[in-house]
Amino acid sequence: MNEQQQMTFLIGAIIGGLIAGSLCGLLPLGIGRWKNRLTLGVSGLIACTLSGAALGILLAGPVAIIFALIIVVIGEPDSARANAFDPTHALDAPPVPPSLPDEPDPGNPYRSFPQ
């Protein structure tokens, strides 16, 4: 095998590994979405894709299984705000600022109202 064939084989192996890793990464992504742990699911997808590029399905498969088990063992989050990628956060109302008192605080010179 000459040098050009070796380079072509290497590029093909890396691209094939990326595809295999991405397919394996769909497992933790799906389980993360099901268990409302989308951040861990996306992390598992990225880890599987990178491990697939390194060693193909031999490494991406076990990484996918490990991430899936971690997500299942951890379970669903306690609060609805624990998921950073939740698209419904855009629909939440912004926090209401505290109202200012009608009279200035005599002990605080920085909190005076214009006359």
Secondary structure as UniProt FT lines:
FT   HELIX           3..34
FT   TURN            35..36
FT   HELIX           38..55
FT   HELIX           57..74
FT   HELIX           80..82
FT   TURN            84..85
FT   HELIX           87..91
FT   TURN            106..107
FT   TURN            109..110
//
